[in-house]
Amino acid sequence: MALTHDILAVIFAWYIGFLLRFNFDVPVEFFATIKQALWILLPIQVIAFVSFGLYRGTWRFASILDLKRIFLAVLTSALIATFVFMFSNMFHVPRSVLIINPILLILMMGGSRLIYRAFKEYQLYGVYLTKGKPVIIFGAGTAAISLVKDLSQSDQWRVVGILDDDVTMHGREIHGVKVLGSISKLAQTVSQNKVGHVIIAMSSATHQERRKVIDVINELGLKALTAPGIDDLMSGRINVSQIRPVDVEDLLGRDAVELDNSGLQHLISNHVVFVSGAGGSIGSELCRQIIKFNPSHLICLDISEYALYQLEQELTDSKLSVKLICVLGDVKHAARMDKLLEEYKPKLVFHAAAYKHVPLMEHYNISEAFYNNVIGTYTLGQACKKSKVEKFIFISTDKAVNPTNVMGATKRLAEMVCQSLQESQGTRFVMVRFGNVLGSSGSVIPKFRKQIKLGGPVTVTHPDIIRYFMSIPEAAQLVMQAGLMGKGGEIFVLDMGEPIRILDLAKDMIKLSGLSEDEIKIEFSGLRPGEKLYEELLAHDEKTLATPHKKLRIASAKSVDKIWTKSLIEWISSTLDKNEVILKEELKIWVTEYQGDINAN
C-alpha cells in the first residue's frame, strides 16, 4: 500500500510539475513527452525508494529519519532522471519541471506520512485525546520530551501541562503541551485542571531538588510519580512511559558517581575477577557493575545455594559475553579457597562475604561471627597471596568504628588482619568502609514498607537514631574505584553525605504511601542489642587524607603486625567453648575501642 501510494505520488507530482510550469495551460506538443518520460522516471524513482529503505518502517511511527530517507531518495532519483533527460536527447523536458517535480514529490510523500501519523495519534488539527487521568509533568528537559511523546499515545494518562523553573521555556510547547510556568504554580494549575497526579521527569536534578519538589506535591495531597532514570533508559531495560510511584529511595538518592572508566576498563577488561559473598546485596551489585567492564571470567562465590542460583539466573538471562562461574563455598575453608584461586588465577578479589546482622551476632553467634568475618578474611587473604592475586578489596562497614557491637568489632579486626597481610611486594590489600545501603536485605526500608502494607504500626527503635545511607549501585561503584586507586594497606572511607534521621524516614514513607500518621502509627521499640544512636566513619584517633576522587578519603588508622594476627587467630580458635560475657571482655583486648555492653541480654 505504501509503495502504491508513492507511485501515485510520482505520477501526480510529474503532471502537476508540468501544469505549474505552463500556468495550467500545457501545450499539446508536450502531452506525449509527459507520458513517455514518465515511463522512464517511474522505475528510476521506485528503485531509489526501495534502495533507501522507505518501506522498512511504518507510517504510524514516521519520524525525521523517514523524512531524511525520502529527501535523499527523491534527490538521488531526480539527479539520475535529469542526467537521462538532459543528455539522452530522447525528450525535451523543461528544466524548471525537473526542479519543481522533486519538491512536489517530497511534500506529497512526507506530508501524507505526517498526516497519517497525526491522525493515528488523535492529534489532527490540534485535537487531543480526552481519555485518561489528567496529569502534570515537572521538568521540560529531554526526559520530559520523551515522556510527553509516549504519554500522548496512552489511554491511561492525559498531560494537561508542564511546569519548569527554566524561564526560557515558559509559554512554549512540547509536542503540543504548553509549559505553563514555574513549579510554584502547581496549586493554581491543579485547581484549574482537577489534577490528582504529578509526574517528576527531572533526570538531571539533584536529590535535594527532587526532595523539595516532592514536599510541594505532598503538601497539596497529590500522588507523586516518577519517570525512569537515564541509566535504565540507556540500557533499554525500561521505556520512558513506564512511570512508577515515587519511593523513599528517590528522596534519599544521591548524585551520580564519577568513575574512572578508562582506568577500570584497564583494570578489569579481559582479566579474571573473583567476588565472595556474590549472592548478597553488595556482592551481587558488584557482579553487575564488574561485567560492564568485560572481564574474561567472573567467579561468583557464595555459601548460600539459593542466593547463588538467583544471581546465576539473573546474569545468565542478561546474555553475557563474560564467562560466568558460580561456585558454592565457605571462605573459612582454606583448601577450597586455595584450589579455586590456583585454578582460575584471578587478578582481583572482592571480599564481600560476611555476617552483617548486628542483633543476631550479639548473642548465641559470637564465636561464629569471629570465625566467619575474621578467620574467613584471613583465610581468603592468605589464599590470595599464595596465588599471587594482584589486589584484594575488603568490604568493611562504618560499624567497625568505635564498635558497640560484636559484628562491628569483627569487621575492625578483619581490617587489621588485612593490614597485617600487606607486604612490600605481592598482593595489595585495600579496605573500603561505608554505611547502610538502600534496599539491602538488612535495611529498615523493606521492614517499614511491609509494616505500612499491613496497616502499621511502624516501629522505630529510638526517636533520635540516625544512619548514613547510600544506594547499592553507588556503594559498589565506589568500592571498584577504591580498588583501582588502592596501593596497598589503605582504608578508604566513602563520602556518605548527610546522616538521615530514621524517624523522618518512617514519616516520609507513610506520606509517600498516600496515608497519614493518624492512619499509620509510629511506635518506639527501644535500641536493639549492640545498636547505637549514630554511626561514625572514623575513630577518635583517626584522620583522613584526600584522594583524587571527591567521594573517597583514606583513613590513617593504626595497623598491626603478623605476630599480632597469629595471636588473634589462636584466640579466635579458642572462643567456641567460652562464655559470651568472657568473650566480650577479652574482645576489648583486641579492639581497644570496643564499647559493647558486656552484660546485655
C-alpha positions, 0 to 999 in steps of 0.5 A: 500500500505504501509503495502504491501510494508513492507511485501515485505520488510520482505520477501526480507530482510529474503532471502537476510539475508540468501544469505549474510550469505552463500556468495550467495551460500545457501545450499539446506538443508536450502531452506525449513527452509527459507520458513517455518520460514518465515511463522512464522516471517511474522505475528510476524513482521506485528503485531509489525508494526501495534502495533507501529503505522507505518501506522498512518502517511504518507510517504510524511511527514516521519520524525525521529519519523517514523524512531524511530517507525520502529527501535523499531518495527523491534527490538521488532519483531526480539527479539520475532522471535529469542526467537521462533527460538532459543528455539522452536527447530522447525528450525535451523536458523543461528544466524548471519541471525537473526542479519543481517535480522533486519538491512536489514529490517530497511534500506529497510523500512526507506530508501524507506520512505526517498526516497519517501519523497525526491522525493515528495519534488523535492529534489532527488539527490540534485535537487531543485525546480526552481519555485518561487521568489528567496529569502534570509533568515537572521538568521540560528537559529531554526526559520530559520530551520523551515522556510527553511523546509516549504519554500522548499515545496512552489511554491511561494518562492525559498531560494537561501541562508542564511546569519548569523553573527554566524561564526560557521555556515558559509559554512554549510547547512540547509536542503540543503541551504548553509549559505553563510556568514555574513549579510554584504554580502547581496549586493554581494549575491543579485547581484549574485542571482537577489534577490528582497526579504529578509526574517528576521527569527531572533526570538531571536534578539533584536529590535535594531538588527532587526532595523539595519538589516532592514536599510541594506535591505532598503538601497539596495531597497529590500522588507523586510519580516518577519517570525512569532514570537515564541509566535504565533508559540507556540500557533499554531495560525500561521505556520512558512511559513506564512511570512508577510511584515515587519511593523513599529511595528517590528522596534519599538518592544521591548524585551520580558517581564519577568513575574512572572508566578508562582506568577500570576498563584497564583494570578489569577488561579481559582479566579474571575477577573473583567476588565472595559473598556474590549472592548478597546485596553488595556482592551481587551489585558488584557482579553487575557493575564488574561485567560492564567492564568485560572481564574474561571470567567472573567467579561468583562465590557464595555459601548460600545455594539459593542466593547463588542460583538467583544471581546465576539466573539473573546474569545468565538471562542478561546474555553475557559475553563474560564467562560466568562461574558460580561456585558454592563455598565457605571462605573459612575453608582454606583448601577450597579457597586455595584450589579455586584461586590456583585454578582460575588465577584471578587478578582481583578479589572482592571480599564481600562475604560476611555476617552483617546482622548486628542483633543476631551476632550479639548473642548465641553467634559470637564465636561464629561471627569471629570465625566467619568475618575474621578467620574467613578474611584471613583465610581468603587473604592468605589464599590470595597471596599464595596465588599471587592475586594482584589486589584484594578489596575488603568490604568493611562497614562504618560499624567497625568504628568505635564498635558497640557491637560484636559484628562491628568489632569483627569487621575492625579486626578483619581490617587489621588482619588485612593490614597485617597481610600487606607486604612490600611486594605481592598482593595489595590489600585495600579496605573500603568502609561505608554505611547502610545501603538502600534496599539491602536485605538488612535495611529498615526500608523493606521492614517499614514498607511491609509494616505500612502494607499491613496497616502499621504500626511502624516501629522505630527503635529510638526517636533520635537514631540516625544512619548514613545511607547510600544506594547499592549501585553507588556503594559498589561503584565506589568500592571498584574505584577504591580498588583501582586507586588502592596501593596497598594497606589503605582504608578508604572511607566513602563520602556518605553525605548527610546522616538521615534521621530514621524517624523522618524516614518512617514519616516520609514513607507513610506520606509517600504511601498516600496515608497519614500518621493518624492512619499509620502509627509510629511506635518506639521499640527501644535500641536493639542489642549492640545498636547505637544512636549514630554511626561514625566513619572514623575513630577518635584517633583517626584522620583522613587524607584526600584522594583524587576522587571527591567521594573517597578519603583514606583513613590513617588508622593504626595497623598491626603486625603478623605476630599480632594476627597469629595471636588473634587467630589462636584466640579466635580458635579458642572462643567456641567453648567460652562464655559470651560475657568472657568473650566480650571482655577479652574482645576489648583486648583486641579492639581497644575501642570496643564499647559493647555492653558486656552484660546485655541480654 
